Amino acid sequence: MTTEAFERVYLDGTGFDRITEAEVVAVVRDALACGHGGRIITPNIDILRAARANPGLRAFVDDADLVVADGMPLVWASRLTGMPLPERVAGSSLVWSLSEGLGHDGRSIFVIGGAPGADELPDGATRAADRLAAACPGLRIGGTLCPEFGFEHDETRYAQFCTKVIDAQPDLVLVGLGFPKQEQVISRLRPDLPQTWFVGCGAAVNFVAGDVRRAPRWMQRTGLEWAHRLGTEPRRLARRYLRQGAPYALRLLAASARR
């Protein structure tokens, strides 16, 4: 199974692969077996809006081998165009399903992100990796990194960071640093790891580590996960979700209906 096997539906200029989460895992496992790496990006409404307005951010989407919809409004919009996406494929779910699939093959992952450690508590990347390894038999942990805020502005620290990932030669790198920083990191690492797959997974490392609770399943299925996130981090997310995301989502749905 290859990435070219899937049709794309275009929403506001971005092509989304009509692919299920299980098919994403199958594509990655097959590609790794053939020695091919790749990049998965999981746009939600916020990322789609940002990519629409900024060509530099659009380049990250265009560079991806698989583009999957992490948001029910995108699934609803695709249905209105007459080319429905089969399901939402959330980065927070892919972290688990990909780890399980790679565990069957005895492959390795590298986890980046999470909250800093405190006292004797390991950092979030380490705790997330430990939980994934415990839940996914056969999965190997190639390494973890929880970089300090602003590390990317110090070239020496940034180079040391990249060297640690490259030296580990992982099969999959989970980068939970938030968009667009995580995509910038992936773009820097990809040339040195052509046989590795990368996923920018946002808050997923925090979810797996147990530092942030993900929304209940019913809220995920009904497109209300954003409301749960807003309730947990109102000061940080209010502008993004209410003043920017919601109006953009309504315009996208209206435009899709007209199509």
Backbone hydrogen bonds in HBPLUS format (Angstrom, degrees):
<---DONOR---> <-ACCEPTOR-->    atom                        ^
c    i                          cat <-CA-CA->   ^        H-A-AA   ^      H-
h    n   atom  resd res      DA  || num        DHA   H-A  angle D-A-AA Bond
n    s   type  num  typ     dist DA aas  dist angle  dist       angle   num
A0005-ALA N   A0002-THR O   3.09 MM   3  5.49 161.8  2.12 110.6 116.3     1
A0006-PHE N   A0003-THR O   3.45 MM   3  6.15 172.7  2.45 118.5 119.5     2
A0018-ARG N   A0007-GLU O   2.92 MM  11  5.71 164.8  1.94 162.0 160.5     3
A0009-VAL N   A0016-PHE O   2.95 MM   7  5.31 153.2  2.02 145.0 149.1     4
A0016-PHE N   A0009-VAL O   2.84 MM   7  5.31 170.7  1.85 146.0 148.0     5
A0011-LEU N   A0014-THR O   2.89 MM   3  5.28 161.2  1.93 147.1 146.5     6
A0014-THR N   A0011-LEU O   3.09 MM   3  5.28 169.7  2.10 114.0 116.6     7
A0017-ASP N   A0067-VAL O   2.80 MM  50  5.62 158.1  1.85 157.1 164.3     8
A0019-ILE N   A0017-ASP O   2.96 MM   2  5.46 122.0  2.31 109.3  92.7     9
A0024-VAL N   A0020-THR O   3.02 MM   4  6.37 147.0  2.13 145.8 154.8    10
A0025-VAL N   A0021-GLU O   3.14 MM   4  6.52 160.8  2.18 152.8 156.1    11
A0026-ALA N   A0022-ALA O   3.05 MM   4  6.34 156.3  2.11 143.9 150.6    12
A0027-VAL N   A0023-GLU O   2.90 MM   4  6.10 157.1  1.95 149.9 155.4    13
A0028-VAL N   A0024-VAL O   3.03 MM   4  6.30 165.9  2.05 155.8 158.8    14
A0029-ARG N   A0025-VAL O   2.97 MM   4  6.17 165.4  1.99 153.2 157.4    15
A0030-ASP N   A0026-ALA O   2.95 MM   4  6.04 162.5  1.99 148.1 153.2    16
A0031-ALA N   A0027-VAL O   2.90 MM   4  6.04 161.6  1.93 150.8 156.3    17
A0032-LEU N   A0028-VAL O   2.93 MM   4  6.09 164.5  1.96 151.9 155.9    18
A0033-ALA N   A0029-ARG O   3.04 MM   4  6.22 152.9  2.12 143.2 150.6    19
A0034-CYS N   A0030-ASP O   3.20 MM   4  6.50 131.8  2.44 137.9 150.0    20
A0034-CYS N   A0031-ALA O   2.99 MM   3  5.11 133.7  2.21  98.5 111.7    21
A0036-HIS N   A0031-ALA O   2.83 MM   5  4.98 169.3  1.84 143.6 139.9    22
A0035-GLY N   A0032-LEU O   2.99 MM   3  4.89 159.4  2.04 102.1 108.5    23
A0037-GLY N   A0194-PRO O   3.01 MM 157  5.38 125.2  2.32 152.1 140.0    24
A0038-GLY N   A0196-THR O   3.07 MM 158  6.43 147.7  2.17 122.0 126.0    25
A0198-PHE N   A0038-GLY O   2.94 MM 160  6.38 140.7  2.10 138.8 150.5    26
A0065-ASP N   A0039-ARG O   2.85 MM  26  5.30 144.7  1.97 135.4 146.6    27
A0066-LEU N   A0039-ARG O   3.17 MM  27  6.56 155.3  2.23 157.5 159.5    28
A0040-ILE N   A0198-PHE O   2.90 MM 158  6.20 162.7  1.93 163.7 169.1    29
A0041-ILE N   A0066-LEU O   3.03 MM  25  6.47 161.8  2.06 164.3 169.4    30
A0068-VAL N   A0041-ILE O   3.10 MM  27  6.55 160.7  2.14 159.8 164.9    31
A0070-ASP N   A0043-PRO O   2.91 MM  27  5.59 167.0  1.92 144.6 145.0    32
A0048-LEU N   A0044-ASN O   2.92 MM   4  6.09 166.5  1.94 159.0 163.3    33
A0049-ARG N   A0045-ILE O   2.92 MM   4  6.05 159.7  1.97 148.9 154.3    34
A0050-ALA N   A0046-ASP O   3.00 MM   4  6.20 156.7  2.05 143.8 150.4    35
A0051-ALA N   A0047-ILE O   2.84 MM   4  6.01 160.7  1.87 154.0 159.0    36
A0052-ARG N   A0048-LEU O   3.02 MM   4  6.13 145.1  2.15 141.9 151.0    37
A0053-ALA N   A0049-ARG O   3.32 MM   4  6.57 140.6  2.49 139.4 148.1    38
A0053-ALA N   A0050-ALA O   3.19 MM   3  5.32 129.4  2.46  96.7 109.1    39
A0054-ASN N   A0050-ALA O   3.01 MM   4  6.06 134.5  2.22 146.4 158.8    40
A0057-LEU N   A0054-ASN O   3.07 MM   3  5.43 125.2  2.38 108.0 120.7    41
A0058-ARG N   A0054-ASN O   2.96 MM   4  6.25 153.0  2.03 151.5 160.2    42
A0059-ALA N   A0055-PRO O   3.12 MM   4  6.29 138.5  2.30 140.3 148.6    43
A0060-PHE N   A0057-LEU O   3.11 MM   3  5.54 138.2  2.29 107.4 117.4    44
A0061-VAL N   A0058-ARG O   3.07 MM   3  5.28 118.6  2.47 101.0 115.4    45
A0062-ASP N   A0058-ARG O   2.97 MM   4  6.29 161.2  2.01 154.8 160.6    46
A0063-ASP N   A0059-ALA O   3.02 MM   4  6.09 133.2  2.24 137.3 148.3    47
A0064-ALA N   A0061-VAL O   3.15 MM   3  5.43 156.2  2.21 107.4 114.6    48
A0089-VAL N   A0069-ALA O   2.89 MM  20  5.66 162.4  1.92 149.3 152.8    49
A0074-LEU N   A0071-GLY O   3.16 MM   3  5.60 134.3  2.38 108.1 118.9    50
A0075-VAL N   A0072-MET O   3.00 MM   3  4.92 114.5  2.44  96.4 112.8    51
A0076-TRP N   A0072-MET O   2.82 MM   4  6.11 164.1  1.84 162.9 167.1    52
A0077-ALA N   A0073-PRO O   2.91 MM   4  6.04 156.5  1.96 140.5 147.1    53
A0078-SER N   A0074-LEU O   2.99 MM   4  6.19 153.8  2.06 143.3 149.9    54
A0079-ARG N   A0075-VAL O   3.11 MM   4  6.42 149.8  2.20 146.5 154.3    55
A0080-LEU N   A0076-TRP O   3.14 MM   4  6.49 149.0  2.24 146.8 155.0    56
A0081-THR N   A0077-ALA O   3.19 MM   4  6.56 133.7  2.42 140.9 152.8    57
A0081-THR N   A0078-SER O   3.15 MM   3  5.17 132.8  2.38  94.1 106.8    58
A0082-GLY N   A0079-ARG O   3.12 MM   3  5.26 149.2  2.22 101.5 110.8    59
A0093-SER N   A0090-ALA O   3.04 MM   3  5.29 137.4  2.23 103.3 114.8    60
A0094-LEU N   A0090-ALA O   2.92 MM   4  6.23 159.4  1.96 153.7 160.4    61
A0095-VAL N   A0091-GLY O   3.14 MM   4  6.28 149.3  2.24 148.1 152.6    62
A0096-TRP N   A0093-SER O   3.06 MM   3  5.57 127.9  2.34 110.3 121.6    63
A0097-SER N   A0093-SER O   3.10 MM   4  6.46 168.8  2.11 156.2 158.5    64
A0098-LEU N   A0094-LEU O   2.80 MM   4  5.59 165.8  1.82 149.1 153.9    65
A0099-SER N   A0095-VAL O   3.31 MM   4  6.12 151.2  2.39 125.9 134.1    66
A0100-GLU N   A0096-TRP O   2.91 MM   4  6.14 156.4  1.97 151.3 157.9    67
A0101-GLY N   A0097-SER O   2.96 MM   4  6.13 163.4  1.99 146.4 151.0    68
A0102-LEU N   A0098-LEU O   2.85 MM   4  6.03 165.1  1.87 154.5 158.4    69
A0103-GLY N   A0099-SER O   2.91 MM   4  5.96 139.1  2.08 137.1 148.4    70
A0104-HIS N   A0100-GLU O   3.27 MM   4  6.66 142.8  2.42 144.2 151.9    71
A0104-HIS N   A0101-GLY O   3.21 MM   3  5.39 128.5  2.49  98.1 110.0    72
A0105-ASP N   A0102-LEU O   3.05 MM   3  5.12 133.6  2.27  96.7 109.6    73
A0107-ARG N   A0102-LEU O   2.96 MM   5  5.20 175.1  1.96 148.6 147.0    74
A0106-GLY N   A0103-GLY O   3.08 MM   3  4.92 160.9  2.12 101.3 107.2    75
A0140-ARG N   A0107-ARG O   2.91 MM  33  5.88 168.3  1.92 152.6 151.9    76
A0171-ASP N   A0108-SER O   3.13 MM  63  5.27 138.8  2.31 115.2 126.8    77
A0172-LEU N   A0108-SER O   3.15 MM  64  6.50 134.5  2.37 141.6 154.1    78
A0109-ILE N   A0140-ARG O   2.90 MM  31  6.44 144.2  2.03 155.4 163.6    79
A0142-GLY N   A0109-ILE O   2.67 MM  33  5.44 154.1  1.73 150.2 157.5    80
A0110-PHE N   A0172-LEU O   2.83 MM  62  6.33 138.9  2.00 151.5 163.8    81
A0174-LEU N   A0110-PHE O   2.86 MM  64  6.18 162.2  1.89 165.9 172.0    82
A0111-VAL N   A0143-GLY O   3.11 MM  32  6.59 152.1  2.19 149.9 150.4    83
A0145-LEU N   A0111-VAL O   2.94 MM  34  6.47 146.4  2.05 155.3 162.2    84
A0112-ILE N   A0174-LEU O   2.85 MM  62  6.03 154.8  1.91 170.2 178.7    85
A0176-GLY N   A0112-ILE O   2.80 MM  64  5.83 168.9  1.81 149.1 151.4    86
A0113-GLY N   A0145-LEU O   2.92 MM  32  6.43 156.5  1.97 156.9 164.7    87
A0124-GLY N   A0115-ALA O   2.67 MM   9  4.74 171.1  1.67 156.1 157.4    88
A0118-ALA N   A0121-LEU O   3.18 MM   3  5.19 134.8  2.39 127.4 140.1    89
A0121-LEU N   A0118-ALA O   2.79 MM   3  5.19 157.3  1.84 142.9 141.1    90
A0127-ARG N   A0123-ASP O   3.09 MM   4  6.42 164.6  2.11 155.9 160.5    91
A0128-ALA N   A0124-GLY O   2.84 MM   4  5.93 156.9  1.89 149.1 155.7    92
A0129-ALA N   A0125-ALA O   2.96 MM   4  6.09 161.7  2.00 145.4 150.5    93
A0130-ASP N   A0126-THR O   2.95 MM   4  6.17 157.6  2.00 148.4 154.6    94
A0131-ARG N   A0127-ARG O   3.05 MM   4  6.26 154.5  2.11 143.7 150.1    95
A0132-LEU N   A0128-ALA O   2.96 MM   4  6.23 160.2  2.00 153.1 158.6    96
A0133-ALA N   A0129-ALA O   2.92 MM   4  6.10 163.0  1.95 152.1 156.7    97
A0134-ALA N   A0130-ASP O   2.99 MM   4  6.14 153.4  2.06 143.2 150.4    98
A0135-ALA N   A0131-ARG O   3.03 MM   4  6.17 146.1  2.15 143.8 152.4    99
A0136-CYS N   A0132-LEU O   2.93 MM   4  5.90 128.9  2.20 145.5 158.1   100
A0139-LEU N   A0136-CYS O   3.10 MM   3  5.78 163.7  2.13 142.8 146.1   101
A0151-PHE N   A0148-GLU O   3.12 MM   3  5.56 147.0  2.23 141.8 137.2   102
A0153-HIS N   A0150-GLY O   3.02 MM   3  5.68 166.6  2.04 121.8 126.3   103
A0154-ASP N   A0151-PHE O   3.11 MM   3  5.59 166.4  2.12 116.2 120.5   104
A0158-TYR N   A0154-ASP O   2.84 MM   4  6.01 161.3  1.87 160.6 167.0   105
A0159-ALA N   A0155-GLU O   2.90 MM   4  5.97 159.4  1.94 145.0 150.0   106
A0160-GLN N   A0156-THR O   3.06 MM   4  6.29 157.5  2.11 146.3 152.4   107
A0161-PHE N   A0157-ARG O   2.89 MM   4  6.05 155.5  1.95 146.9 153.8   108
A0162-CYS N   A0158-TYR O   2.97 MM   4  6.26 163.0  2.00 151.5 155.0   109
A0163-THR N   A0159-ALA O   2.95 MM   4  6.12 156.8  2.00 147.5 154.1   110
A0164-LYS N   A0160-GLN O   3.16 MM   4  6.39 153.4  2.23 147.2 152.4   111
A0165-VAL N   A0161-PHE O   3.39 MM   4  6.78 155.2  2.45 146.9 152.8   112
A0166-ILE N   A0162-CYS O   2.91 MM   4  6.13 171.3  1.92 160.5 163.0   113
A0167-ASP N   A0163-THR O   2.86 MM   4  5.88 163.9  1.88 150.8 155.3   114
A0168-ALA N   A0165-VAL O   3.20 MM   3  5.34 131.9  2.44  98.1 110.6   115
A0169-GLN N   A0166-ILE O   3.15 MM   3  5.43 145.1  2.27 105.9 115.4   116
A0197-TRP N   A0171-ASP O   2.94 MM  26  6.18 170.9  1.95 141.3 143.2   117
A0173-VAL N   A0197-TRP O   2.83 MM  24  6.30 152.3  1.90 154.0 163.2   118
A0199-VAL N   A0173-VAL O   3.03 MM  26  6.40 153.3  2.10 170.7 171.9   119
A0175-VAL N   A0199-VAL O   2.92 MM  24  6.13 176.7  1.92 163.3 164.4   120
A0201-CYS N   A0175-VAL O   2.89 MM  26  5.79 148.1  1.99 125.2 135.6   121
A0182-GLN N   A0178-GLY O   2.86 MM   4  5.59 173.6  1.86 157.7 159.2   122
A0183-GLU N   A0180-PRO O   2.99 MM   3  5.25 122.4  2.33 103.8 118.7   123
A0184-GLN N   A0180-PRO O   2.98 MM   4  6.31 150.5  2.07 155.6 164.9   124
A0185-VAL N   A0181-LYS O   2.98 MM   4  6.30 155.8  2.04 154.2 160.5   125
A0186-ILE N   A0182-GLN O   3.02 MM   4  6.24 159.3  2.07 142.3 147.9   126
A0187-SER N   A0183-GLU O   2.94 MM   4  6.13 159.8  1.99 145.8 150.9   127
A0188-ARG N   A0184-GLN O   3.13 MM   4  6.37 143.7  2.27 139.3 148.5   128
A0188-ARG N   A0185-VAL O   3.12 MM   3  5.19 123.6  2.46  95.6 109.9   129
A0189-LEU N   A0185-VAL O   3.03 MM   4  6.31 148.6  2.13 149.4 158.3   130
A0190-ARG N   A0186-ILE O   2.92 MM   4  5.94 156.4  1.98 159.6 164.1   131
A0192-ASP N   A0189-LEU O   3.05 MM   3  5.74 137.9  2.23 121.9 132.2   132
A0193-LEU N   A0190-ARG O   2.99 MM   3  5.08 151.6  2.08 107.4 116.5   133
A0196-THR N   A0193-LEU O   3.15 MM   3  5.42 162.8  2.18 119.0 119.4   134
A0204-ALA N   A0201-CYS O   2.95 MM   3  5.52 163.8  1.97 142.3 143.8   135
A0206-ASN N   A0203-ALA O   2.98 MM   3  5.34 120.0  2.35 107.6 122.1   136
A0207-PHE N   A0203-ALA O   3.04 MM   4  6.41 149.8  2.13 149.6 159.1   137
A0208-VAL N   A0204-ALA O   2.87 MM   4  6.12 169.6  1.88 158.8 159.8   138
A0209-ALA N   A0205-VAL O   2.94 MM   4  6.03 157.8  1.99 145.4 152.0   139
A0210-GLY N   A0206-ASN O   3.16 MM   4  6.18 124.6  2.48 131.8 143.9   140
A0211-ASP N   A0206-ASN O   3.01 MM   5  5.26 135.9  2.21 157.6 161.5   141
A0212-VAL N   A0206-ASN O   3.35 MM   6  5.57 150.6  2.44 122.0 119.2   142
A0210-GLY N   A0207-PHE O   3.05 MM   3  5.19 140.5  2.21  99.7 111.5   143
A0219-MET N   A0216-PRO O   3.02 MM   3  5.46 128.6  2.30 108.4 121.4   144
A0220-GLN N   A0216-PRO O   3.12 MM   4  6.50 150.9  2.21 150.2 159.2   145
A0220-GLN N   A0217-ARG O   3.07 MM   3  5.01 116.6  2.49  93.8 109.6   146
A0221-ARG N   A0217-ARG O   2.90 MM   4  6.18 160.0  1.94 157.5 162.4   147
A0222-THR N   A0218-TRP O   3.11 MM   4  6.14 145.9  2.24 136.6 144.8   148
A0224-LEU N   A0219-MET O   2.79 MM   5  4.68 148.0  1.89 152.1 153.2   149
A0227-ALA N   A0224-LEU O   2.97 MM   3  5.34 131.4  2.21 106.2 118.4   150
A0229-ARG N   A0225-GLU O   2.99 MM   4  6.35 163.6  2.02 155.0 159.2   151
A0230-LEU N   A0226-TRP O   2.82 MM   4  6.01 155.8  1.88 146.0 153.4   152
A0231-GLY N   A0227-ALA O   2.96 MM   4  6.14 149.1  2.06 140.3 148.2   153
A0232-THR N   A0228-HIS O   3.08 MM   4  6.40 139.7  2.25 144.2 154.8   154
A0232-THR N   A0229-ARG O   3.15 MM   3  5.17 126.9  2.44  94.5 108.1   155
A0233-GLU N   A0229-ARG O   2.92 MM   4  6.13 147.7  2.03 151.9 160.6   156
A0237-LEU N   A0233-GLU O   3.05 MM   4  6.04 156.0  2.11 157.6 164.9   157
A0238-ALA N   A0234-PRO O   2.97 MM   4  5.28 142.5  2.11 142.5 144.7   158
A0241-TYR N   A0237-LEU O   2.89 MM   4  5.95 171.3  1.90 164.1 165.7   159
A0242-LEU N   A0238-ALA O   2.86 MM   4  5.59 158.2  1.91 148.3 155.3   160
A0243-ARG N   A0239-ARG O   3.17 MM   4  5.02 131.3  2.42 114.9 128.6   161
A0244-GLN N   A0239-ARG O   3.14 MM   5  6.41 130.6  2.39 159.2 172.7   162
A0245-GLY N   A0240-ARG O   2.71 MM   5  5.77 149.1  1.80 143.0 153.9   163
A0246-ALA N   A0241-TYR O   2.84 MM   5  5.93 143.4  1.97 145.3 153.6   164
A0248-TYR N   A0244-GLN O   3.29 MM   4  6.29 158.2  2.34 144.8 151.3   165
A0249-ALA N   A0245-GLY O   2.86 MM   4  6.03 157.4  1.91 154.7 161.4   166
A0250-LEU N   A0246-ALA O   3.06 MM   4  6.32 158.3  2.11 153.4 158.5   167
A0251-ARG N   A0247-PRO O   3.04 MM   4  6.31 158.0  2.09 148.9 154.6   168
A0252-LEU N   A0248-TYR O   2.89 MM   4  6.13 155.7  1.95 150.7 157.9   169
A0253-LEU N   A0249-ALA O   2.97 MM   4  6.20 160.2  2.01 150.4 154.9   170
A0254-ALA N   A0250-LEU O   3.01 MM   4  6.19 157.8  2.06 145.8 152.1   171
A0255-ALA N   A0251-ARG O   2.90 MM   4  6.09 161.8  1.94 150.5 155.2   172
A0256-SER N   A0252-LEU O   2.92 MM   4  6.08 154.4  1.99 147.0 154.3   173
A0257-ALA N   A0253-LEU O   2.96 MM   4  6.15 151.5  2.05 144.5 151.8   174
A0258-ARG N   A0254-ALA O   3.06 MM   4  6.37 151.8  2.15 145.5 152.8   175
A0259-ARG N   A0255-ALA O   3.11 MM   4  6.40 147.0  2.22 142.0 150.6   176
